[in-house]
Amino acid sequence: MTNTEVVLNFIQAWNNMDWAAVEDAFTEDVVYHNIPMEPIHGKAAAAAVGPAMGPREVDWQTLHIAENGNVVLTERIDNFIMSNGKGLSIPVMGTFEIEEGKIKAWRDYFDLATFTSQMA
C-alpha cells in the first residue's frame, strides 16, 4: 500500500465514522496537531478526537493530495454535521508522516476563527 493510500483509507475511515479504523491507522506514539491548538500525543488520545467531537455525519473532501517519500500532503474541505444538526465546513491543509504503513504524525492547518464562528 502506498503512503497516499494509507491517508486516503484514513480519510475514508473518518467519513465512515469508523473510529476503530481511525485508531488502527496510527502508530502508538503518533502526534496529532491541529496547528492553532495544542498537540495530542499517543494513539488512544488522537483516536478519541473524532468521537469527542460528536459528529452525526462526516464528509471530508480531498481536493488535492501529494506524496513525497514518507510525507503525504492534503488539501481538504472537512464537512461535519454535528449532533445538534449544525453544519461545519472547514478548509484544511494536512500533513501526514507515514512510518511502516501507519500515521506517525498528523498536522492540520486551518483558520481557528472559521471553525469557532461556525460552532457559535
C-alpha positions as CSV (number, residue, x, y, z in Angstrom):
1,M,0.0,0.0,0.0
2,T,1.4,3.4,-0.9
3,N,1.5,6.2,1.7
4,T,-1.2,8.1,-0.3
5,E,-3.4,5.0,0.0
6,V,-2.8,5.0,3.8
7,V,-4.0,8.5,4.0
8,L,-7.0,8.0,1.7
9,N,-8.0,5.0,3.8
10,F,-7.7,7.1,6.9
11,I,-9.9,9.8,5.4
12,Q,-12.4,7.2,4.4
13,A,-12.4,5.8,8.0
14,W,-13.3,9.4,9.2
15,N,-16.1,9.6,6.5
16,N,-17.5,6.3,7.7
17,M,-17.0,7.3,11.4
18,D,-15.2,4.0,11.8
19,W,-13.3,5.1,14.9
20,A,-11.6,1.7,15.3
21,A,-10.1,2.1,11.8
22,V,-9.1,5.6,12.6
23,E,-7.2,4.4,15.7
24,D,-5.7,1.5,13.8
25,A,-4.2,3.9,11.3
26,F,-1.9,5.4,14.0
27,T,1.4,4.4,15.4
28,E,1.4,4.1,19.2
29,D,3.4,7.3,19.6
30,V,1.5,9.4,17.0
31,V,1.5,13.2,17.4
32,Y,-1.7,14.8,16.1
33,H,-1.5,18.6,15.9
34,N,-4.3,20.9,14.9
35,I,-1.9,23.8,14.5
36,P,-4.0,26.5,16.2
37,M,-4.3,24.2,19.2
38,E,-2.0,22.1,21.4
39,P,-0.7,18.8,20.0
40,I,-2.2,15.5,21.1
41,H,0.3,12.6,21.9
42,G,-0.4,8.9,21.6
43,K,-2.7,6.6,19.7
44,A,-5.6,6.5,22.1
45,A,-5.7,10.3,22.6
46,A,-5.6,11.0,18.9
47,A,-8.2,8.4,18.1
48,A,-10.6,9.9,20.8
49,V,-10.8,13.3,18.9
50,G,-13.5,12.1,16.4
51,P,-15.9,10.6,18.9
52,A,-15.3,13.5,21.3
53,M,-16.5,16.0,18.6
54,G,-19.8,14.1,18.5
55,P,-20.5,14.3,14.7
56,R,-23.6,12.9,13.3
57,E,-22.1,12.9,9.8
58,V,-18.5,13.4,8.4
59,D,-17.6,14.1,4.8
60,W,-14.0,15.1,4.2
61,Q,-13.5,16.0,0.5
62,T,-9.9,15.6,-0.7
63,L,-9.3,18.4,-3.3
64,H,-5.5,17.6,-3.8
65,I,-3.1,15.1,-2.5
66,A,0.7,14.8,-3.0
67,E,3.2,12.3,-1.8
68,N,6.9,12.8,-1.3
69,G,8.7,10.0,0.4
70,N,7.0,9.3,3.7
71,V,5.1,12.6,3.7
72,V,1.6,13.0,2.2
73,L,0.1,16.4,1.9
74,T,-3.7,17.0,1.5
75,E,-5.9,19.9,0.7
76,R,-9.3,19.2,2.0
77,I,-12.7,20.5,2.9
78,D,-13.7,18.9,6.2
79,N,-17.5,18.8,6.5
80,F,-19.4,17.8,9.6
81,I,-23.0,17.6,10.7
82,M,-22.9,17.8,14.4
83,S,-25.2,16.0,16.8
84,N,-27.3,19.2,17.2
85,G,-27.8,19.3,13.4
86,K,-25.4,22.3,12.9
87,G,-23.1,22.0,9.8
88,L,-19.4,22.9,9.7
89,S,-17.3,23.2,6.6
90,I,-13.6,23.9,7.2
91,P,-10.8,24.3,4.6
92,V,-7.8,22.3,5.8
93,M,-4.2,21.7,4.7
94,G,-3.0,18.4,6.2
95,T,0.4,16.8,6.5
96,F,0.8,13.1,7.3
97,E,4.1,11.4,8.1
98,I,3.9,7.7,7.5
99,E,6.1,5.0,9.1
100,E,5.7,1.4,8.2
101,G,2.2,1.9,6.9
102,K,0.9,3.9,9.9
103,I,0.4,7.6,10.6
104,K,3.2,8.7,12.9
105,A,2.5,12.5,12.7
106,W,-0.6,14.3,11.5
107,R,-0.8,18.1,11.3
108,D,-3.8,20.0,10.1
109,Y,-3.6,23.7,9.3
110,F,-6.8,25.7,9.3
111,D,-8.2,29.0,10.4
112,L,-9.5,28.7,14.0
113,A,-11.8,31.6,13.6
114,T,-13.6,29.9,10.7
115,F,-14.1,26.9,12.9
116,T,-15.3,28.8,16.0
117,S,-17.6,31.1,14.1
118,Q,-19.4,28.1,12.7
119,M,-19.6,26.4,16.1
120,A,-21.3,29.5,17.7
